[in-house]
C-alpha cells in the first residue's frame, strides 16, 4: 500500500468456536466474503476498535476474510479504496465523513463491489450502503443512572464533532438524566478531532472546574480528566471500567457484529447493498448495550433503568433521536 501510516492484515476464517459471540457462530456455509477496512484513525481508537474487533471475530468464525489499513489520511482515502477494489475485495468498509463526495465517486466506478460507509448521508445506488453509530439507547440508560448520582446536578460531555451521530448520543444521555433529574444542567464541548485525548481531557477539566461532577465521554481522554479530579464518568463505545476503576461506572457499548452479518448476508444472496444498515446497531438487534458497575450505582436507580431497558428491547418504547447540536 502506498498511503501513509498503514498496516495490512489478512485473516482467513477458521472453524467457529463456542467462545465466539452468537452472531459469528452462524458463520457461512458459503465461501467467506473478502472485506477490506479503510480506517482513518488507528484501530485502537474507540469507534474504530469496535468495528475492528467485530471484523476479527467474524473472520475467526469463517464469515469473512479481513484485511485493513489504518491511519489513512483523507487525501489518500479514495486511492486506498480503489486499490482494494482493484484487488478483489467484495466489501469495502470505511468512514466517509471527511470524504463523502470522493467515496461515493469511487463506489460509482466499481458497481460490482459493495461499499459500507459510516456516513451522515443516505445510501446511493445499488452498492453504496451506509450506517450510523447508534449506542444512544445505552447512553440514555446510563443517563438515568447518572441522574441520581450527581451532587451538583451539573453534567458534562465531550464530543468529537457536532455531526448527527455524535449529537444524538449526547442528547440521549441528557434525556436519560432529565427523566430522573429535572433540575439537571449540562455542559458540552467538541474538540474538533476524532482522536486527541489531550484535548478531550482539557475540555473535560474545564467542565469539572465549572461544576460538573459526572461526565459523558464520547471521546477518549474524558475519563482521564474525571480520574484526575475525582469525579465520575461514563464511557462510550467500549468498556472503560477496567482502565478507570472507581471513575467510570457505566458504559454505552456499541456492538458492530450484527451490521457485519447483515451486509455479508446481502452480498452472499446477491442482493443490492445500497441501503441503510443503521438499524442493526439498535438494542433490539444486539447492536448496543449498557454495562455498569452495580456497586457504584444507587440501588434505587436501577429498577427504573431496567424497566426502561426492557421496554426498549421489546420495542414498546423508542429513545427519541435528536440530531441537533447540543448547546
N, C-alpha and C positions, 0 to 999 in steps of 0.2 A: 504494500500500500504506500502511496506517495504522500498522503495527508499527514498532518502533524500529530504528535503525541498519540500514536495508535498502538493497539495491540490486537492481534487476531488469535482466535482460539476456535478450533473445530471440535465439536462434541458430538460423537455418534452414539445414539441411544443403545443402552444395554437393556437387559430384561428388567421389568418393573419389579420393585420390591414393596412389601407391605409397610416399609418405613416411610415411603413417599406419600405425599398428600393424595386424597381421594381422587382428585381430578386427573392426576397423572397415572393412577392405576388403571384408568380406562384407555391406556395408550393404544395406538392404532393397530389395526390388522393389516393396514396397507403400508407402503413404503413411508419412511419418515420424511417429513417436509423440510426442505432446506430454508433456514431462516437466517438472515443477516441483520445484525443490530448496528445502527449507526448512532453512537452516543456522543452528544456534545460535551457533557460533563464526565468526569471519572465515574466508573461504575460503582465506586464507593459512595457517591452522592446518594442521599436518602431515596429520592424519587427513582433515579436510575437503578439503584441497587435492588429495589423491589421487583423491577422488570427483569433485571439480570438474573437474580436468584430464581425467579419463576421460569425463565428460559432454560437455565441449567437443570432444574428439576424436570422440565418437560423433555429435555434431551436425555437425561439419565433414564427416563421411562420409555424412551424409544419413540416418542411422539414427534420429535423434530431432530434435526441436526442444526447446531447453532454455532455461528461464528460472529465476531463483533469487532468493532473499532471504538475506541473511546477518546475523548478529548479532541473531537473533530470540530475545527473552527467553522463558523457559518460560511466563510469564503470557500472552504474546501468541501462543504457538505454535499452539494449537487454532484461533484466529481466522485465522492465516495459512494453515493447511491448508484451512480451509473456503473462504476466498476463492479459492484456487487451484482447488479442486474445483468451485466455482460458475462459475469462469472457463473450465472445459472441459479442464483438464489430465487426461490419460489415466493418467498415473502420477505420484503424489506421493511424492517421496523425502524421507526425514527421519531424525532421530535421536531416538528416543523414550525414551532412558534417563532423562530427568528428567520426562517427561510420558507415562509408559506408559499409564495409565488413560485420560487425555484423548485421546491419539492413537487408541486403539482405539475410543473412542466416536465420534470423527469418522469413522473408516473405516466404522463400522456405519451411519452416516447417508448414506453415498454408496456403495452396493453396486456401482455400475457403474464406479467409479474404483478403479484398483489403487494400493495403498499399499505402499511398500517401506521398511522402517524398520530402522535399526540398533537392536537390541533384545537384552536378555538373556532375554526370554521367547520363547515359541513363536509360530507363526503362528496366525491366528484367522479363521474363516470362509473365504469364497472369495476375499477381496480384500486381506487384511492379511498381506503377506509380510514376512519378517524376514531379516536377515543379521548375521553377526558378523565381526569382523576376524580374519583367520587368516594372518598372516605369521609364525606361530610356527615353521613349518618352517625358514624362513630364519634366524630367531633362534637356533634350535638349532644350525644350521651355523655361524653367527657365533660361538656359544659354543665350538664345537670349535676354532676358530682362536684365540679369546681364551685358552682354557685353557692353551695352550702359550706364551703371550706374557707372562704376569704374573710379576713378580719377587717380589711379596709373597704371592701366592696368595689375595689378597683382592679380591673383585669386588663392585661396587656396581650399583644400578639405581634409577632414579627414575621413578615412575608417576603417573598422574593420580588415579584412584580404584580401589579394590580390587574391581572388577567382573570377572566371568568372563573377558571378552575381554582385559583387561589382565593379570590374574593368569596366564592360560595362556601369555601371551607371555613374561613374566618367568621363569616356571617352565621354559619350554622353553629359554630361554637358559641357565639354571642347569644343566639336564640336559645340554646340549651341553658346557658347561665341565666338568662332573663326569665325563663319559665319558672325557676325556683327562687330567683332573687330579683324582684322587680326594682330594687334600689341600686342595681349594679351600674357602674360606669366603665367606659372602655377607652384604652389607648391602642393605636396600631401604627406600625411603621413598615415601610417597604424599603429594602436595601438596594434594589436595582441590580441584583445578581442572583443566580441560582445557587452558587457555591462560594460563599465568602463568610466563613464562620466568625472571623474577627469583626466584620461589620455588623453581623447579626447580634453578636454579643454586645457591641457598643450600643446598638439601638435598644436592646433589652434592658441594659443598665440604666439608660435614660428613663425608661418607663418605670423601672423599680424606684429610682430616685424621685419620681413624681407620684409615687404612692401605690403602684401595682404590686400585689403580693401573690398573684398567680398569673403565669404566662403561658400562652399557647404558642408553641414553637413550630411554625410552618417551615422555618429554615433552621439548619444546623447552626449551632452557636448560641441559640436562645437559652438552652438548658445550662450552658456554661455560666452565663450571667446569673441565672437563678441559683445555681450551686454556690457561686462566689458570694452572693448577697444573702443567702439563707432563706430564699422564698421557694415556692413550689412551681412546677412546670408540667406541661402536658406535651408529649411528643406526637409527631405526625409521621405517618407512613410506616416507620419501623418501630421496634420496641427499644426504647432508650432506658428502661428501668435498670438493666444490669450495669450500664455505663454511669448512670447517675442515681445510685441508690439513695433513698431518702429525699430526693429532689423531684424526680419525675414519678408521679403517682398514677398516671394514666397515659395511654397511647391510642391514637386513632389509626389503626393498622389498615394498610391497603394491600390486598391480595390480587396479583395480576394473573394468576393461573387460569381462572375462568375465561378471561379475554383471549389468552393464547389458544385455549381449547376451542373456543368458538370460531376463530378465524381459520384455524387448521381444519376444522370440520368442513367449513365452507370451501376451502381450497380442494380438499380431498373429494368433495361432492361435485366439484366443477361449478359451484355457484358464484355469482358476482360477489366481490368483496368490497365494493364501493358503498359501504353503509356505515352507520354509526354504531360502534361496539361499546359505547359508554355504559350501557345497561348492565354489562357483566361485571362492572365494579360495584354494583349495588349489593347491599347486605343480603337481599333475597337470593342472590346467586353465589354468596360466599365471597364477594369481592371486597368487603371491608368488615372490620370487627373492632370492638373495644376490648383492650387489655388494660386491667387496672390492678393496683395493689390494695386488696380489700382492707388490710390492717391500717392503711394510711387514709382511709376514707371514712367519714362518719357513717355509722351503721344505719342511721335513719335516712341517709341519702340514697341508699342502694335500692330499696323496693320500688320507688317511683321510677328510677332509671331503668330497672329491669322490666317494669310494666311497659314502659315506652319502647324498649328494645324489642319485646315480644310483639308489640303492635307493628313495628317497622318490619320485622322479619316475616310476619304473616301477611303483610300488605294492607292491614287495616288502617295504617296511618303513614303518611309520607313526610319526611323532613322537607320543609319548604326550600326551594332553590332560589337564592338571592345572589345574583351575579354582580350586583352593583358594588362599586368600590367602597370599602369600609371607611368611614370618616374617622 
